[in-house]
Structure formats: C-alpha cells, structure tokens
Amino acid sequence: MEGNVEHHYVGEDMVLGPELMQETTDKVKMIRDKLRATQSRQKRYHDMCRKPLEFSDGDLVFLRVRPVTGIGRVMKTRKLTPRFVGPYQVIERIGPVAYRIALPPSLSNLHDVFHVSQFKKYMSDPSHVIELDNLLLRENLTFEATPVRIIDKIVKQLRGREIPLVKVILNKNKEEDATWELETKMRASYPNLFGK
C-alpha cells in the first residue's frame, strides 16, 4: 500500500486531460472576445472625433509643420505660428493612409510621402497660402519665431519678487497677436530689440 497512495488536500481541484484543454480553450476564447469588444469600442471613440480624409491625384493640400522656438510661451500656445504650409499637389496615393506630394526644391531633403494626418484639404482662398520663402523651415519641418518689436512693458509681482515682462510681436504678425515674454530672456536672445 505504500506506493499507490494519492494525496489530495482540501481546496485543491486537479483538472486533467480533456477538461483542462476545454477550460483553457474557453478562457482564451473569452479573452479574445473581450479584446475584440474593447478594440471595437476604442475604434468607435476614435472615429467619432476623426473624419476620413481622402485625396485624389492632383488635389492640393496643406502640409503640417511643428513650430520650435527659443521663446517658451509661443511653444506652449502655438497661437501665433503657422501650422500648415503649402499648398502642395498630391502626386499619388501610396497606401490607404499615405500620399506622395510634390515638394518644392527648398524641401527636397524631406521624404515626399506623408501620412494623411499631416495634411489639411486646400480650399481655394489666397489668404490661406503661406509662402515658404518667408518662413525658414529646418530639415525636420520646424521653424523659429523671431520677435520683430516690443510694444509694451510691465512688471509682475510673484512671491515678493518683481518679474519684468515685455509684449513682443513675432514674425511681423498683427499687434493683437503679440505675446508676453520674460524681459531677461528677450534681452539675452534679442538685444537689438532694446536699442542701447
């Protein structure tokens, strides 16, 4: 009797053979169904906020650019900087969401295939056109916003300290598009704005 004794402890449930396979298969099926339902729900949420963009050969599109600047406040708000340049002509559709566009010689170092999310459909209006010659783009489609002139000065109080601020106009924008910047940063980066 010594060799044939099986020990089972209270609360232990041993599943063997076909029952184990069936239980595992059921759990895997349940996990797949829940994943599929979650993915479907997330896709529905995403699709509610997005409208499908499709372009045909010859359409004109704007190309998205990202502004990079030494001036912190402009980088955070991006109110004063152009978000798109162009328009450029769509040459061909590469895949379901990728298009090849005709870039000017000044952007010849860029790959000419972009995801559809980087485009904005061009509606014929002369005020929408942003000339690339006026905007010095870097290789990674970023540019630096430069202040043109100072139009106002104030001193703010913060925790007992005085912080001098200047209101500057960037890239020959309108006066109502001006932004407040730290005077110390502006003096260090753009001393020509302060005269003597």
C-alpha positions as a LaTeX table, in Angstrom:
\begin{tabular}{lrrr}
\hline
Residue & $x$ (\AA) & $y$ (\AA) & $z$ (\AA) \\
\hline
Met1 & 0.00 & 0.00 & 0.00 \\
Glu2 & 2.91 & 2.35 & 0.30 \\
Gly3 & 3.44 & 3.20 & $-3.40$ \\
Asn4 & $-0.17$ & 3.69 & $-4.61$ \\
Val5 & $-1.36$ & 6.38 & $-2.19$ \\
Glu6 & $-2.54$ & 9.70 & $-3.71$ \\
His7 & $-2.65$ & 12.76 & $-1.51$ \\
His8 & $-5.40$ & 15.37 & $-2.10$ \\
Tyr9 & $-5.60$ & 18.45 & 0.05 \\
Val10 & $-8.76$ & 20.34 & 0.90 \\
Gly11 & $-9.45$ & 23.11 & $-1.64$ \\
Glu12 & $-7.24$ & 21.59 & $-4.33$ \\
Asp13 & $-9.00$ & 20.83 & $-7.58$ \\
Met14 & $-6.96$ & 18.98 & $-10.12$ \\
Val15 & $-8.15$ & 19.27 & $-13.72$ \\
Leu16 & $-6.56$ & 16.81 & $-16.10$ \\
Gly17 & $-6.86$ & 15.72 & $-19.69$ \\
Pro18 & $-9.72$ & 16.94 & $-21.90$ \\
Glu19 & $-11.27$ & 19.02 & $-19.10$ \\
Leu20 & $-8.06$ & 21.06 & $-18.79$ \\
Met21 & $-7.96$ & 21.62 & $-22.54$ \\
Gln22 & $-11.62$ & 22.67 & $-22.65$ \\
Glu23 & $-11.22$ & 25.09 & $-19.72$ \\
Thr24 & $-8.12$ & 26.65 & $-21.29$ \\
Thr25 & $-9.82$ & 26.95 & $-24.68$ \\
Asp26 & $-12.87$ & 28.62 & $-23.09$ \\
Lys27 & $-10.68$ & 31.15 & $-21.24$ \\
Val28 & $-8.71$ & 32.00 & $-24.37$ \\
Lys29 & $-11.97$ & 32.46 & $-26.32$ \\
Met30 & $-13.37$ & 34.72 & $-23.59$ \\
Ile31 & $-10.17$ & 36.83 & $-23.56$ \\
Arg32 & $-10.24$ & 37.18 & $-27.36$ \\
Asp33 & $-13.90$ & 38.23 & $-27.31$ \\
Lys34 & $-13.25$ & 40.87 & $-24.64$ \\
Leu35 & $-10.21$ & 42.20 & $-26.53$ \\
Arg36 & $-12.23$ & 42.39 & $-29.75$ \\
Ala37 & $-15.06$ & 44.25 & $-27.96$ \\
Thr38 & $-12.60$ & 46.70 & $-26.35$ \\
Gln39 & $-10.82$ & 47.37 & $-29.64$ \\
Ser40 & $-14.14$ & 47.93 & $-31.38$ \\
Arg41 & $-15.24$ & 50.38 & $-28.67$ \\
Gln42 & $-11.95$ & 52.31 & $-28.85$ \\
Lys43 & $-12.16$ & 52.46 & $-32.65$ \\
Arg44 & $-15.69$ & 53.84 & $-32.39$ \\
Tyr45 & $-14.49$ & 56.56 & $-29.94$ \\
His46 & $-11.61$ & 57.43 & $-32.28$ \\
Asp47 & $-13.83$ & 57.53 & $-35.37$ \\
Met48 & $-16.30$ & 59.92 & $-33.71$ \\
Cys49 & $-13.56$ & 62.57 & $-33.46$ \\
Arg50 & $-12.00$ & 61.97 & $-36.87$ \\
Lys51 & $-13.35$ & 62.48 & $-40.32$ \\
Pro52 & $-11.83$ & 60.31 & $-43.03$ \\
Leu53 & $-9.62$ & 62.27 & $-45.42$ \\
Glu54 & $-9.09$ & 61.01 & $-48.93$ \\
Phe55 & $-7.34$ & 62.81 & $-51.74$ \\
Ser56 & $-7.06$ & 62.05 & $-55.42$ \\
Asp57 & $-4.14$ & 62.74 & $-57.76$ \\
Gly58 & $-3.86$ & 66.45 & $-58.49$ \\
Asp59 & $-5.60$ & 67.66 & $-55.30$ \\
Leu60 & $-3.94$ & 70.47 & $-53.37$ \\
Val61 & $-3.15$ & 70.02 & $-49.67$ \\
Phe62 & $-1.50$ & 71.96 & $-46.87$ \\
Leu63 & 1.38 & 70.27 & $-45.04$ \\
Arg64 & 1.54 & 70.42 & $-41.23$ \\
Val65 & 4.65 & 71.97 & $-39.64$ \\
Arg66 & 5.69 & 71.99 & $-35.99$ \\
Pro67 & 6.95 & 75.28 & $-34.58$ \\
Val68 & 10.12 & 75.19 & $-32.46$ \\
Thr69 & 11.33 & 78.38 & $-30.86$ \\
Gly70 & 13.58 & 79.68 & $-28.14$ \\
Ile71 & 10.64 & 81.58 & $-26.70$ \\
Gly72 & 8.86 & 79.31 & $-24.23$ \\
Arg73 & 5.39 & 80.84 & $-24.25$ \\
Val74 & 4.99 & 80.60 & $-28.03$ \\
Met75 & 5.95 & 76.94 & $-27.93$ \\
Lys76 & 3.23 & 76.22 & $-25.37$ \\
Thr77 & 0.35 & 78.06 & $-27.01$ \\
Arg78 & 1.30 & 77.96 & $-30.69$ \\
Lys79 & $-1.29$ & 80.68 & $-31.32$ \\
Leu80 & 0.95 & 82.90 & $-33.40$ \\
Thr81 & 2.71 & 80.37 & $-35.54$ \\
Pro82 & 1.50 & 78.91 & $-38.85$ \\
Arg83 & 0.51 & 75.28 & $-38.54$ \\
Phe84 & 0.46 & 74.43 & $-42.23$ \\
Val85 & 2.48 & 75.45 & $-45.32$ \\
Gly86 & 1.62 & 74.99 & $-48.92$ \\
Pro87 & $-0.48$ & 74.18 & $-50.83$ \\
Tyr88 & 1.25 & 71.23 & $-52.47$ \\
Gln89 & $-0.08$ & 68.90 & $-55.15$ \\
Val90 & $-0.83$ & 65.24 & $-54.40$ \\
Ile91 & 1.07 & 63.10 & $-56.91$ \\
Glu92 & $-0.19$ & 59.64 & $-55.96$ \\
Arg93 & $-1.74$ & 57.53 & $-53.25$ \\
Ile94 & 0.79 & 55.11 & $-51.78$ \\
Gly95 & $-1.44$ & 53.18 & $-49.35$ \\
Pro96 & $-4.74$ & 53.56 & $-47.55$ \\
Val97 & $-3.41$ & 56.49 & $-45.46$ \\
Ala98 & $-0.19$ & 57.60 & $-47.22$ \\
Tyr99 & 0.28 & 60.03 & $-50.10$ \\
Arg100 & 3.21 & 61.30 & $-52.17$ \\
Ile101 & 3.21 & 65.07 & $-52.70$ \\
Ala102 & 5.22 & 67.38 & $-54.95$ \\
Leu103 & 7.58 & 69.30 & $-52.66$ \\
Pro104 & 9.42 & 72.48 & $-53.71$ \\
Pro105 & 13.22 & 72.39 & $-54.16$ \\
Ser106 & 13.70 & 74.03 & $-50.74$ \\
Leu107 & 12.19 & 70.90 & $-49.12$ \\
Ser108 & 13.89 & 68.38 & $-51.40$ \\
Asn109 & 15.79 & 66.88 & $-48.45$ \\
Leu110 & 12.47 & 65.62 & $-46.98$ \\
His111 & 10.87 & 62.31 & $-47.83$ \\
Asp112 & 7.91 & 63.11 & $-50.07$ \\
Val113 & 5.48 & 60.52 & $-48.63$ \\
Phe114 & 3.33 & 61.64 & $-45.69$ \\
His115 & 0.54 & 60.20 & $-43.54$ \\
Val116 & $-2.90$ & 61.66 & $-44.22$ \\
Ser117 & $-2.97$ & 63.15 & $-40.69$ \\
Gln118 & $-0.22$ & 65.58 & $-41.78$ \\
Phe119 & $-2.46$ & 67.16 & $-44.43$ \\
Lys120 & $-5.27$ & 69.66 & $-44.48$ \\
Lys121 & $-7.51$ & 69.90 & $-47.51$ \\
Tyr122 & $-6.90$ & 73.06 & $-49.54$ \\
Met123 & $-9.90$ & 75.28 & $-50.13$ \\
Ser124 & $-9.15$ & 77.92 & $-52.75$ \\
Asp125 & $-8.54$ & 81.16 & $-50.82$ \\
Pro126 & $-5.50$ & 83.44 & $-51.34$ \\
Ser127 & $-5.31$ & 84.33 & $-47.63$ \\
His128 & $-4.62$ & 80.68 & $-46.76$ \\
Val129 & $-1.40$ & 80.49 & $-48.75$ \\
Ile130 & 1.72 & 80.77 & $-46.61$ \\
Glu131 & 4.77 & 81.34 & $-48.73$ \\
Leu132 & 7.61 & 79.05 & $-47.75$ \\
Asp133 & 10.17 & 81.66 & $-48.81$ \\
Asn134 & 9.04 & 83.91 & $-45.94$ \\
Leu135 & 9.32 & 81.05 & $-43.46$ \\
Leu136 & 12.74 & 79.49 & $-42.89$ \\
Leu137 & 11.98 & 75.82 & $-42.30$ \\
Arg138 & 14.55 & 73.45 & $-40.88$ \\
Glu139 & 15.06 & 69.92 & $-42.20$ \\
Asn140 & 12.53 & 68.49 & $-39.72$ \\
Leu141 & 9.77 & 70.97 & $-40.74$ \\
Thr142 & 10.27 & 73.24 & $-37.73$ \\
Phe143 & 10.97 & 76.96 & $-37.66$ \\
Glu144 & 11.98 & 79.65 & $-35.19$ \\
Ala145 & 9.62 & 82.51 & $-34.44$ \\
Thr146 & 11.59 & 85.75 & $-34.14$ \\
Pro147 & 10.37 & 88.88 & $-32.36$ \\
Val148 & 10.08 & 91.99 & $-34.53$ \\
Arg149 & 9.46 & 94.71 & $-31.94$ \\
Ile150 & 8.41 & 95.40 & $-28.36$ \\
Ile151 & 5.09 & 97.17 & $-27.90$ \\
Asp152 & 4.64 & 97.20 & $-24.10$ \\
Lys153 & 6.42 & 96.57 & $-20.78$ \\
Ile154 & 5.08 & 95.63 & $-17.34$ \\
Val155 & 6.45 & 94.36 & $-14.02$ \\
Lys156 & 4.58 & 91.47 & $-12.36$ \\
Gln157 & 4.78 & 90.59 & $-8.66$ \\
Leu158 & 5.27 & 86.91 & $-7.81$ \\
Arg159 & 6.07 & 85.76 & $-4.24$ \\
Gly160 & 7.62 & 89.08 & $-3.36$ \\
Arg161 & 9.78 & 89.19 & $-6.50$ \\
Glu162 & 9.44 & 91.56 & $-9.40$ \\
Ile163 & 9.40 & 89.94 & $-12.84$ \\
Pro164 & 9.79 & 92.30 & $-15.81$ \\
Leu165 & 7.80 & 91.27 & $-18.91$ \\
Val166 & 7.74 & 92.67 & $-22.43$ \\
Lys167 & 4.99 & 92.31 & $-25.03$ \\
Val168 & 6.52 & 91.39 & $-28.41$ \\
Ile169 & 5.21 & 90.97 & $-31.93$ \\
Leu170 & 6.57 & 87.85 & $-33.64$ \\
Asn171 & 7.33 & 87.36 & $-37.34$ \\
Lys172 & 5.62 & 90.56 & $-38.50$ \\
Asn173 & 2.24 & 89.48 & $-37.11$ \\
Lys174 & $-0.52$ & 91.86 & $-36.13$ \\
Glu175 & $-0.43$ & 93.76 & $-32.86$ \\
Glu176 & $-3.36$ & 91.80 & $-31.43$ \\
Asp177 & $-1.32$ & 88.59 & $-31.89$ \\
Ala178 & 1.51 & 89.78 & $-29.62$ \\
Thr179 & 2.69 & 87.70 & $-26.65$ \\
Trp180 & 4.20 & 88.47 & $-23.22$ \\
Glu181 & 7.75 & 87.19 & $-22.65$ \\
Leu182 & 10.36 & 87.48 & $-19.89$ \\
Glu183 & 12.46 & 90.60 & $-20.42$ \\
Thr184 & 15.65 & 88.84 & $-19.26$ \\
Lys185 & 15.26 & 86.09 & $-21.89$ \\
Met186 & 14.48 & 88.61 & $-24.61$ \\
Arg187 & 17.49 & 90.79 & $-23.67$ \\
Ala188 & 19.77 & 87.74 & $-23.78$ \\
Ser189 & 18.42 & 86.37 & $-27.07$ \\
Tyr190 & 17.45 & 89.57 & $-28.92$ \\
Pro191 & 19.40 & 92.59 & $-27.58$ \\
Asn192 & 18.70 & 94.55 & $-30.79$ \\
Leu193 & 15.06 & 94.99 & $-29.69$ \\
Phe194 & 16.11 & 97.12 & $-26.71$ \\
Gly195 & 18.20 & 99.69 & $-28.56$ \\
Lys196 & 21.14 & 100.80 & $-26.42$ \\
\hline
\end{tabular}
